[in-house]
Amino acid sequence: MRSVTLLLPLLACTPACTWWKSAEHVLVTSDPAGARILVDGTDSGHTTPFRLRIGGNFGGNHEVVLQKKGYRPAARWLVQHTEGYTSRFGDAAFELGMPALPPFFWTPGDLLFPFGVRGAALPGELHVVLEKEDAPKLGFDLLAERAAAAKAATSPNTADAR
């Protein structure tokens, strides 16, 4: 009987604690394969395809640049997403007029310490199609080139106006 008395509180607490779940790896691939992977301006020493360990619960956003000779560099952002969650007693009620019922899916540990943290670098897989250097620019590449040209054209005029 005494062993059951000691074992019961232990069993009630085992599922409880802060649950830390993270997706730390991001698969980086390119077409064509073999592009160098730079993370935040630093060469990672790896080429595509490669599974980078870059995420986690408390990481930050990262810029990933893929470079290959004969192709334009391609930059993409990996965004860190971390969320905390709790189990609340009021989650069991689905209408205001209904009294709060205990959620039947909870474990005894959830009543003692119902917190959790999930984190991941998004997207979990990054695939980039590299464009040849002599290929025409399209989409955002073209818009960025036009914006840079417009800014360069107006810069000397603003200096003369002063």
VOGU-3710 file (C-alpha; in Angstrom, 3 decimals, decimal comma):
1> mrsvtlllpl> 0,000/0,000/0,000  2,811/2,372/0,860  4,508/1,815/-2,519  1,247/2,678/-4,291  1,001/5,877/-2,238  4,508/6,897/-3,329  4,039/5,805/-6,923  0,743/7,623/-7,519  2,120/11,211/-7,265  5,062/10,234/-9,451
11> lactpactww> 2,771/8,819/-12,143  0,585/11,923/-11,981  3,596/14,148/-12,666  5,353/12,159/-15,389  3,361/13,500/-18,339  3,523/16,995/-16,899  6,209/19,529/-17,505  6,886/22,017/-20,204  6,876/20,175/-23,495  9,643/21,440/-25,774
21> ksaehvlvts> 9,200/20,480/-29,397  11,249/21,927/-32,213  11,993/21,311/-35,833  15,694/22,104/-35,990  16,525/20,934/-39,494  15,737/22,568/-42,818  16,301/20,637/-46,042  17,913/22,953/-48,611  17,852/21,793/-52,240  18,436/23,517/-55,555
31> dpagarilvd> 18,028/22,960/-59,248  20,769/22,418/-60,339  22,232/20,718/-57,284  25,655/21,613/-55,914  25,043/25,269/-54,970  27,037/26,668/-52,039  24,887/27,487/-49,001  25,511/30,768/-47,188  23,619/31,483/-43,967  23,449/35,117/-42,833
41> gtdsghttpf> 26,385/35,961/-45,099  28,619/33,160/-43,808  29,564/30,162/-45,941  28,202/27,038/-44,257  30,740/24,822/-46,021  27,970/22,720/-47,527  26,370/22,390/-50,938  22,844/21,458/-51,913  21,177/19,141/-51,158  21,893/19,393/-47,445
51> rlriggnfgg> 19,891/19,283/-44,213  20,894/22,360/-42,198  20,531/22,422/-38,433  19,295/25,974/-38,174  15,941/26,029/-36,375  14,937/25,375/-32,809  12,745/27,017/-30,224  14,645/30,234/-29,640  16,456/30,888/-32,907  16,032/33,918/-35,123
61> nhevvlqkkg> 15,285/34,598/-38,764  18,004/33,654/-41,242  18,850/34,691/-44,779  19,953/31,734/-46,891  21,807/32,503/-50,131  22,585/29,845/-52,722  25,513/30,460/-55,101  26,709/28,455/-58,073  29,127/29,439/-60,820  27,262/30,442/-63,984
71> yrpaarwlvq> 24,033/31,171/-62,058  22,642/34,240/-60,296  22,738/34,040/-56,492  19,325/33,368/-54,945  18,426/34,674/-51,483  15,568/33,340/-49,365  14,470/33,979/-45,781  13,836/31,300/-43,180  11,518/32,671/-40,518  11,689/31,412/-36,940
81> htegytsrfg> 8,273/30,667/-35,508  7,941/29,876/-31,817  4,704/29,608/-29,932  3,794/28,751/-26,397  0,553/27,091/-25,510  -1,312/26,160/-22,384  -4,183/23,893/-21,485  -6,901/25,933/-19,808  -9,825/24,678/-17,815  -12,203/26,910/-19,803
91> daafelgmpa> -11,247/25,198/-23,077  -13,658/22,380/-22,250  -16,758/24,582/-22,535  -17,952/25,368/-26,023  -20,819/27,761/-25,188  -21,101/30,659/-22,767  -24,238/29,246/-21,147  -22,679/25,847/-20,608  -20,827/25,220/-17,344  -17,125/24,511/-17,739
101> lppffwtpgd> -16,492/20,790/-17,782  -13,102/19,230/-17,179  -11,448/18,356/-20,459  -11,398/14,587/-20,642  -8,334/14,507/-22,888  -6,075/16,003/-20,215  -3,633/13,887/-18,240  -3,184/14,432/-14,496  0,087/16,168/-15,323  -1,701/18,744/-17,477
111> llfpfgvrga> -3,573/19,904/-14,390  -0,302/20,465/-12,535  1,829/22,084/-15,246  -0,001/22,506/-18,546  2,518/24,459/-20,635  4,321/23,748/-23,878  6,578/25,419/-26,418  6,819/24,602/-30,127  9,355/26,112/-32,471  10,426/25,715/-36,065
121> alpgelhvvl> 12,227/27,504/-38,845  9,764/27,904/-41,689  9,680/26,559/-44,317  10,972/23,155/-43,256  12,122/22,449/-46,815  13,622/25,060/-49,103  13,924/24,366/-52,833  15,365/27,050/-55,109  15,547/26,997/-58,884  18,698/28,911/-59,833
131> ekedapklgf> 18,572/31,099/-62,936  21,486/31,260/-65,384  23,411/34,539/-65,310  22,380/35,419/-68,877  18,680/34,517/-68,375  16,235/37,445/-68,413  15,189/38,658/-64,983  11,584/38,058/-64,001  9,281/38,811/-61,085  10,851/40,209/-57,943
141> dllaeraaaa> 14,343/40,172/-59,455  13,148/42,490/-62,223  11,293/44,742/-59,767  14,351/44,991/-57,510  16,562/45,891/-60,489  14,115/48,589/-61,617  13,820/50,005/-58,081  17,616/50,164/-57,745  17,896/51,908/-61,135  15,189/54,417/-60,183
151> kaatspntad> 16,877/55,107/-56,853  20,246/55,616/-58,551  18,652/57,985/-61,087  17,060/60,163/-58,380  20,017/60,184/-55,975  22,130/62,793/-57,819  19,092/65,085/-58,170  18,419/65,093/-54,425  22,063/65,977/-53,720  21,877/68,955/-56,164
161> ar> 18,659/70,205/-54,533  20,444/70,836/-51,254
//
